[in-house]
Amino acid sequence: MKTPMELLKEFAPEFAQNQMDERALLFEHPNYQAIPGKYKLLIGIAAAAIAGSDTCTQMWVTMAKGQGVTNAEIVEAIMVARYMKQATVNDTVAGALAKLSGDAP
């Protein structure tokens, strides 16, 4: 089965190239190195996990492992993602809970 990127290259090659160019910009261009690559990979893992993309999460984990990121670091990034997702659920339901408590109009 083709990966999402392989399919994108097949159906929209210019768009796929644009995405690869953006990746190179973020990971290789000297003007965008304030955040070390290792942390960018961990951010990628967390963002993919929060977005609910198994394929992307696995891709970011593979890239991170290839760059020497440890299992402990990866697991911690996933734990942070889980915590942040939980926090956004709390925020999402706050209005509904306020209605239950009589605090909302």
Phi and psi in radians as a Rosetta constraint file:
Dihedral C 1 N 2 CA 2 C 2 CIRCULARHARMONIC -1.309 0.35
Dihedral N 2 CA 2 C 2 N 3 CIRCULARHARMONIC 2.600 0.35
Dihedral C 2 N 3 CA 3 C 3 CIRCULARHARMONIC -1.329 0.35
Dihedral N 3 CA 3 C 3 N 4 CIRCULARHARMONIC 2.839 0.35
Dihedral C 3 N 4 CA 4 C 4 CIRCULARHARMONIC -0.977 0.35
Dihedral N 4 CA 4 C 4 N 5 CIRCULARHARMONIC -0.675 0.35
Dihedral C 4 N 5 CA 5 C 5 CIRCULARHARMONIC -1.201 0.35
Dihedral N 5 CA 5 C 5 N 6 CIRCULARHARMONIC -0.668 0.35
Dihedral C 5 N 6 CA 6 C 6 CIRCULARHARMONIC -1.089 0.35
Dihedral N 6 CA 6 C 6 N 7 CIRCULARHARMONIC -0.715 0.35
Dihedral C 6 N 7 CA 7 C 7 CIRCULARHARMONIC -1.151 0.35
Dihedral N 7 CA 7 C 7 N 8 CIRCULARHARMONIC -0.722 0.35
Dihedral C 7 N 8 CA 8 C 8 CIRCULARHARMONIC -1.080 0.35
Dihedral N 8 CA 8 C 8 N 9 CIRCULARHARMONIC -0.737 0.35
Dihedral C 8 N 9 CA 9 C 9 CIRCULARHARMONIC -1.057 0.35
Dihedral N 9 CA 9 C 9 N 10 CIRCULARHARMONIC -0.630 0.35
Dihedral C 9 N 10 CA 10 C 10 CIRCULARHARMONIC -1.219 0.35
Dihedral N 10 CA 10 C 10 N 11 CIRCULARHARMONIC -0.754 0.35
Dihedral C 10 N 11 CA 11 C 11 CIRCULARHARMONIC -1.705 0.35
Dihedral N 11 CA 11 C 11 N 12 CIRCULARHARMONIC -0.408 0.35
Dihedral C 11 N 12 CA 12 C 12 CIRCULARHARMONIC -2.563 0.35
Dihedral N 12 CA 12 C 12 N 13 CIRCULARHARMONIC 1.225 0.35
Dihedral C 12 N 13 CA 13 C 13 CIRCULARHARMONIC -1.040 0.35
Dihedral N 13 CA 13 C 13 N 14 CIRCULARHARMONIC -0.613 0.35
Dihedral C 13 N 14 CA 14 C 14 CIRCULARHARMONIC -1.175 0.35
Dihedral N 14 CA 14 C 14 N 15 CIRCULARHARMONIC -0.703 0.35
Dihedral C 14 N 15 CA 15 C 15 CIRCULARHARMONIC -1.167 0.35
Dihedral N 15 CA 15 C 15 N 16 CIRCULARHARMONIC -0.719 0.35
Dihedral C 15 N 16 CA 16 C 16 CIRCULARHARMONIC -1.068 0.35
Dihedral N 16 CA 16 C 16 N 17 CIRCULARHARMONIC -0.741 0.35
Dihedral C 16 N 17 CA 17 C 17 CIRCULARHARMONIC -1.107 0.35
Dihedral N 17 CA 17 C 17 N 18 CIRCULARHARMONIC -0.694 0.35
Dihedral C 17 N 18 CA 18 C 18 CIRCULARHARMONIC -1.037 0.35
Dihedral N 18 CA 18 C 18 N 19 CIRCULARHARMONIC -0.745 0.35
Dihedral C 18 N 19 CA 19 C 19 CIRCULARHARMONIC -1.116 0.35
Dihedral N 19 CA 19 C 19 N 20 CIRCULARHARMONIC -0.711 0.35
Dihedral C 19 N 20 CA 20 C 20 CIRCULARHARMONIC -1.187 0.35
Dihedral N 20 CA 20 C 20 N 21 CIRCULARHARMONIC -0.630 0.35
Dihedral C 20 N 21 CA 21 C 21 CIRCULARHARMONIC -1.130 0.35
Dihedral N 21 CA 21 C 21 N 22 CIRCULARHARMONIC -0.689 0.35
Dihedral C 21 N 22 CA 22 C 22 CIRCULARHARMONIC -1.134 0.35
Dihedral N 22 CA 22 C 22 N 23 CIRCULARHARMONIC -0.697 0.35
Dihedral C 22 N 23 CA 23 C 23 CIRCULARHARMONIC -1.073 0.35
Dihedral N 23 CA 23 C 23 N 24 CIRCULARHARMONIC -0.792 0.35
Dihedral C 23 N 24 CA 24 C 24 CIRCULARHARMONIC -1.082 0.35
Dihedral N 24 CA 24 C 24 N 25 CIRCULARHARMONIC -0.707 0.35
Dihedral C 24 N 25 CA 25 C 25 CIRCULARHARMONIC -1.031 0.35
Dihedral N 25 CA 25 C 25 N 26 CIRCULARHARMONIC -0.829 0.35
Dihedral C 25 N 26 CA 26 C 26 CIRCULARHARMONIC -1.233 0.35
Dihedral N 26 CA 26 C 26 N 27 CIRCULARHARMONIC -0.608 0.35
Dihedral C 26 N 27 CA 27 C 27 CIRCULARHARMONIC -1.718 0.35
Dihedral N 27 CA 27 C 27 N 28 CIRCULARHARMONIC -0.330 0.35
Dihedral C 27 N 28 CA 28 C 28 CIRCULARHARMONIC -2.142 0.35
Dihedral N 28 CA 28 C 28 N 29 CIRCULARHARMONIC -0.491 0.35
Dihedral C 28 N 29 CA 29 C 29 CIRCULARHARMONIC -1.195 0.35
Dihedral N 29 CA 29 C 29 N 30 CIRCULARHARMONIC 2.306 0.35
Dihedral C 29 N 30 CA 30 C 30 CIRCULARHARMONIC -1.087 0.35
Dihedral N 30 CA 30 C 30 N 31 CIRCULARHARMONIC -0.395 0.35
Dihedral C 30 N 31 CA 31 C 31 CIRCULARHARMONIC -1.343 0.35
Dihedral N 31 CA 31 C 31 N 32 CIRCULARHARMONIC -0.178 0.35
Dihedral C 31 N 32 CA 32 C 32 CIRCULARHARMONIC -2.189 0.35
Dihedral N 32 CA 32 C 32 N 33 CIRCULARHARMONIC 0.948 0.35
Dihedral C 32 N 33 CA 33 C 33 CIRCULARHARMONIC -2.155 0.35
Dihedral N 33 CA 33 C 33 N 34 CIRCULARHARMONIC 0.347 0.35
Dihedral C 33 N 34 CA 34 C 34 CIRCULARHARMONIC -1.095 0.35
Dihedral N 34 CA 34 C 34 N 35 CIRCULARHARMONIC -0.601 0.35
Dihedral C 34 N 35 CA 35 C 35 CIRCULARHARMONIC -1.749 0.35
Dihedral N 35 CA 35 C 35 N 36 CIRCULARHARMONIC 2.130 0.35
Dihedral C 35 N 36 CA 36 C 36 CIRCULARHARMONIC -1.028 0.35
Dihedral N 36 CA 36 C 36 N 37 CIRCULARHARMONIC 2.590 0.35
Dihedral C 36 N 37 CA 37 C 37 CIRCULARHARMONIC -0.925 0.35
Dihedral N 37 CA 37 C 37 N 38 CIRCULARHARMONIC -0.683 0.35
Dihedral C 37 N 38 CA 38 C 38 CIRCULARHARMONIC -1.011 0.35
Dihedral N 38 CA 38 C 38 N 39 CIRCULARHARMONIC -0.749 0.35
Dihedral C 38 N 39 CA 39 C 39 CIRCULARHARMONIC -1.235 0.35
Dihedral N 39 CA 39 C 39 N 40 CIRCULARHARMONIC -0.604 0.35
Dihedral C 39 N 40 CA 40 C 40 CIRCULARHARMONIC -1.091 0.35
Dihedral N 40 CA 40 C 40 N 41 CIRCULARHARMONIC -0.689 0.35
Dihedral C 40 N 41 CA 41 C 41 CIRCULARHARMONIC -1.137 0.35
Dihedral N 41 CA 41 C 41 N 42 CIRCULARHARMONIC -0.726 0.35
Dihedral C 41 N 42 CA 42 C 42 CIRCULARHARMONIC -1.154 0.35
Dihedral N 42 CA 42 C 42 N 43 CIRCULARHARMONIC -0.646 0.35
Dihedral C 42 N 43 CA 43 C 43 CIRCULARHARMONIC -1.103 0.35
Dihedral N 43 CA 43 C 43 N 44 CIRCULARHARMONIC -0.732 0.35
Dihedral C 43 N 44 CA 44 C 44 CIRCULARHARMONIC -1.051 0.35
Dihedral N 44 CA 44 C 44 N 45 CIRCULARHARMONIC -0.741 0.35
Dihedral C 44 N 45 CA 45 C 45 CIRCULARHARMONIC -1.074 0.35
Dihedral N 45 CA 45 C 45 N 46 CIRCULARHARMONIC -0.846 0.35
Dihedral C 45 N 46 CA 46 C 46 CIRCULARHARMONIC -1.116 0.35
Dihedral N 46 CA 46 C 46 N 47 CIRCULARHARMONIC -0.756 0.35
Dihedral C 46 N 47 CA 47 C 47 CIRCULARHARMONIC -1.127 0.35
Dihedral N 47 CA 47 C 47 N 48 CIRCULARHARMONIC -0.729 0.35
Dihedral C 47 N 48 CA 48 C 48 CIRCULARHARMONIC -1.138 0.35
Dihedral N 48 CA 48 C 48 N 49 CIRCULARHARMONIC -0.687 0.35
Dihedral C 48 N 49 CA 49 C 49 CIRCULARHARMONIC -1.140 0.35
Dihedral N 49 CA 49 C 49 N 50 CIRCULARHARMONIC -0.771 0.35
Dihedral C 49 N 50 CA 50 C 50 CIRCULARHARMONIC -1.129 0.35
Dihedral N 50 CA 50 C 50 N 51 CIRCULARHARMONIC -0.638 0.35
Dihedral C 50 N 51 CA 51 C 51 CIRCULARHARMONIC -1.265 0.35
Dihedral N 51 CA 51 C 51 N 52 CIRCULARHARMONIC -0.237 0.35
Dihedral C 51 N 52 CA 52 C 52 CIRCULARHARMONIC 1.425 0.35
Dihedral N 52 CA 52 C 52 N 53 CIRCULARHARMONIC 0.473 0.35
Dihedral C 52 N 53 CA 53 C 53 CIRCULARHARMONIC -1.817 0.35
Dihedral N 53 CA 53 C 53 N 54 CIRCULARHARMONIC 1.817 0.35
Dihedral C 53 N 54 CA 54 C 54 CIRCULARHARMONIC -1.081 0.35
Dihedral N 54 CA 54 C 54 N 55 CIRCULARHARMONIC -0.790 0.35
Dihedral C 54 N 55 CA 55 C 55 CIRCULARHARMONIC -1.026 0.35
Dihedral N 55 CA 55 C 55 N 56 CIRCULARHARMONIC -0.830 0.35
Dihedral C 55 N 56 CA 56 C 56 CIRCULARHARMONIC -1.191 0.35
Dihedral N 56 CA 56 C 56 N 57 CIRCULARHARMONIC -0.688 0.35
Dihedral C 56 N 57 CA 57 C 57 CIRCULARHARMONIC -1.061 0.35
Dihedral N 57 CA 57 C 57 N 58 CIRCULARHARMONIC -0.786 0.35
Dihedral C 57 N 58 CA 58 C 58 CIRCULARHARMONIC -1.106 0.35
Dihedral N 58 CA 58 C 58 N 59 CIRCULARHARMONIC -0.696 0.35
Dihedral C 58 N 59 CA 59 C 59 CIRCULARHARMONIC -1.077 0.35
Dihedral N 59 CA 59 C 59 N 60 CIRCULARHARMONIC -0.805 0.35
Dihedral C 59 N 60 CA 60 C 60 CIRCULARHARMONIC -1.152 0.35
Dihedral N 60 CA 60 C 60 N 61 CIRCULARHARMONIC -0.663 0.35
Dihedral C 60 N 61 CA 61 C 61 CIRCULARHARMONIC -1.109 0.35
Dihedral N 61 CA 61 C 61 N 62 CIRCULARHARMONIC -0.759 0.35
Dihedral C 61 N 62 CA 62 C 62 CIRCULARHARMONIC -1.058 0.35
Dihedral N 62 CA 62 C 62 N 63 CIRCULARHARMONIC -0.793 0.35
Dihedral C 62 N 63 CA 63 C 63 CIRCULARHARMONIC -1.104 0.35
Dihedral N 63 CA 63 C 63 N 64 CIRCULARHARMONIC -0.734 0.35
Dihedral C 63 N 64 CA 64 C 64 CIRCULARHARMONIC -1.112 0.35
Dihedral N 64 CA 64 C 64 N 65 CIRCULARHARMONIC -0.795 0.35
Dihedral C 64 N 65 CA 65 C 65 CIRCULARHARMONIC -1.049 0.35
Dihedral N 65 CA 65 C 65 N 66 CIRCULARHARMONIC -0.659 0.35
Dihedral C 65 N 66 CA 66 C 66 CIRCULARHARMONIC -1.150 0.35
Dihedral N 66 CA 66 C 66 N 67 CIRCULARHARMONIC -0.360 0.35
Dihedral C 66 N 67 CA 67 C 67 CIRCULARHARMONIC -1.795 0.35
Dihedral N 67 CA 67 C 67 N 68 CIRCULARHARMONIC 0.199 0.35
Dihedral C 67 N 68 CA 68 C 68 CIRCULARHARMONIC 1.515 0.35
Dihedral N 68 CA 68 C 68 N 69 CIRCULARHARMONIC 0.209 0.35
Dihedral C 68 N 69 CA 69 C 69 CIRCULARHARMONIC -1.243 0.35
Dihedral N 69 CA 69 C 69 N 70 CIRCULARHARMONIC 2.366 0.35
Dihedral C 69 N 70 CA 70 C 70 CIRCULARHARMONIC -1.413 0.35
Dihedral N 70 CA 70 C 70 N 71 CIRCULARHARMONIC 2.796 0.35
Dihedral C 70 N 71 CA 71 C 71 CIRCULARHARMONIC -1.016 0.35
Dihedral N 71 CA 71 C 71 N 72 CIRCULARHARMONIC -0.732 0.35
Dihedral C 71 N 72 CA 72 C 72 CIRCULARHARMONIC -1.067 0.35
Dihedral N 72 CA 72 C 72 N 73 CIRCULARHARMONIC -0.710 0.35
Dihedral C 72 N 73 CA 73 C 73 CIRCULARHARMONIC -1.154 0.35
Dihedral N 73 CA 73 C 73 N 74 CIRCULARHARMONIC -0.723 0.35
Dihedral C 73 N 74 CA 74 C 74 CIRCULARHARMONIC -1.127 0.35
Dihedral N 74 CA 74 C 74 N 75 CIRCULARHARMONIC -0.803 0.35
Dihedral C 74 N 75 CA 75 C 75 CIRCULARHARMONIC -1.083 0.35
Dihedral N 75 CA 75 C 75 N 76 CIRCULARHARMONIC -0.699 0.35
Dihedral C 75 N 76 CA 76 C 76 CIRCULARHARMONIC -1.140 0.35
Dihedral N 76 CA 76 C 76 N 77 CIRCULARHARMONIC -0.683 0.35
Dihedral C 76 N 77 CA 77 C 77 CIRCULARHARMONIC -1.079 0.35
Dihedral N 77 CA 77 C 77 N 78 CIRCULARHARMONIC -0.701 0.35
Dihedral C 77 N 78 CA 78 C 78 CIRCULARHARMONIC -1.152 0.35
Dihedral N 78 CA 78 C 78 N 79 CIRCULARHARMONIC -0.686 0.35
Dihedral C 78 N 79 CA 79 C 79 CIRCULARHARMONIC -1.128 0.35
Dihedral N 79 CA 79 C 79 N 80 CIRCULARHARMONIC -0.700 0.35
Dihedral C 79 N 80 CA 80 C 80 CIRCULARHARMONIC -1.098 0.35
Dihedral N 80 CA 80 C 80 N 81 CIRCULARHARMONIC -0.752 0.35
Dihedral C 80 N 81 CA 81 C 81 CIRCULARHARMONIC -1.043 0.35
Dihedral N 81 CA 81 C 81 N 82 CIRCULARHARMONIC -0.783 0.35
Dihedral C 81 N 82 CA 82 C 82 CIRCULARHARMONIC -1.059 0.35
Dihedral N 82 CA 82 C 82 N 83 CIRCULARHARMONIC -0.777 0.35
Dihedral C 82 N 83 CA 83 C 83 CIRCULARHARMONIC -1.061 0.35
Dihedral N 83 CA 83 C 83 N 84 CIRCULARHARMONIC -0.788 0.35
Dihedral C 83 N 84 CA 84 C 84 CIRCULARHARMONIC -1.139 0.35
Dihedral N 84 CA 84 C 84 N 85 CIRCULARHARMONIC -0.678 0.35
Dihedral C 84 N 85 CA 85 C 85 CIRCULARHARMONIC -1.096 0.35
Dihedral N 85 CA 85 C 85 N 86 CIRCULARHARMONIC -0.745 0.35
Dihedral C 85 N 86 CA 86 C 86 CIRCULARHARMONIC -1.043 0.35
Dihedral N 86 CA 86 C 86 N 87 CIRCULARHARMONIC -0.744 0.35
Dihedral C 86 N 87 CA 87 C 87 CIRCULARHARMONIC -1.115 0.35
Dihedral N 87 CA 87 C 87 N 88 CIRCULARHARMONIC -0.640 0.35
Dihedral C 87 N 88 CA 88 C 88 CIRCULARHARMONIC -1.236 0.35
Dihedral N 88 CA 88 C 88 N 89 CIRCULARHARMONIC -0.547 0.35
Dihedral C 88 N 89 CA 89 C 89 CIRCULARHARMONIC -1.130 0.35
Dihedral N 89 CA 89 C 89 N 90 CIRCULARHARMONIC -0.767 0.35
Dihedral C 89 N 90 CA 90 C 90 CIRCULARHARMONIC -0.996 0.35
Dihedral N 90 CA 90 C 90 N 91 CIRCULARHARMONIC -0.770 0.35
Dihedral C 90 N 91 CA 91 C 91 CIRCULARHARMONIC -1.137 0.35
Dihedral N 91 CA 91 C 91 N 92 CIRCULARHARMONIC -0.728 0.35
Dihedral C 91 N 92 CA 92 C 92 CIRCULARHARMONIC -1.077 0.35
Dihedral N 92 CA 92 C 92 N 93 CIRCULARHARMONIC -0.677 0.35
Dihedral C 92 N 93 CA 93 C 93 CIRCULARHARMONIC -1.600 0.35
Dihedral N 93 CA 93 C 93 N 94 CIRCULARHARMONIC -0.043 0.35
Dihedral C 93 N 94 CA 94 C 94 CIRCULARHARMONIC -0.987 0.35
Dihedral N 94 CA 94 C 94 N 95 CIRCULARHARMONIC -0.753 0.35
Dihedral C 94 N 95 CA 95 C 95 CIRCULARHARMONIC -1.096 0.35
Dihedral N 95 CA 95 C 95 N 96 CIRCULARHARMONIC -0.721 0.35
Dihedral C 95 N 96 CA 96 C 96 CIRCULARHARMONIC -1.153 0.35
Dihedral N 96 CA 96 C 96 N 97 CIRCULARHARMONIC -0.728 0.35
Dihedral C 96 N 97 CA 97 C 97 CIRCULARHARMONIC -1.160 0.35
Dihedral N 97 CA 97 C 97 N 98 CIRCULARHARMONIC -0.610 0.35
Dihedral C 97 N 98 CA 98 C 98 CIRCULARHARMONIC -1.089 0.35
Dihedral N 98 CA 98 C 98 N 99 CIRCULARHARMONIC -0.686 0.35
Dihedral C 98 N 99 CA 99 C 99 CIRCULARHARMONIC -1.068 0.35
Dihedral N 99 CA 99 C 99 N 100 CIRCULARHARMONIC -0.713 0.35
Dihedral C 99 N 100 CA 100 C 100 CIRCULARHARMONIC -1.141 0.35
Dihedral N 100 CA 100 C 100 N 101 CIRCULARHARMONIC -0.599 0.35
Dihedral C 100 N 101 CA 101 C 101 CIRCULARHARMONIC -1.542 0.35
Dihedral N 101 CA 101 C 101 N 102 CIRCULARHARMONIC -0.093 0.35
Dihedral C 101 N 102 CA 102 C 102 CIRCULARHARMONIC 1.497 0.35
Dihedral N 102 CA 102 C 102 N 103 CIRCULARHARMONIC 0.142 0.35
Dihedral C 102 N 103 CA 103 C 103 CIRCULARHARMONIC -1.507 0.35
Dihedral N 103 CA 103 C 103 N 104 CIRCULARHARMONIC -0.215 0.35
Dihedral C 103 N 104 CA 104 C 104 CIRCULARHARMONIC -1.850 0.35
Dihedral N 104 CA 104 C 104 N 105 CIRCULARHARMONIC 2.640 0.35
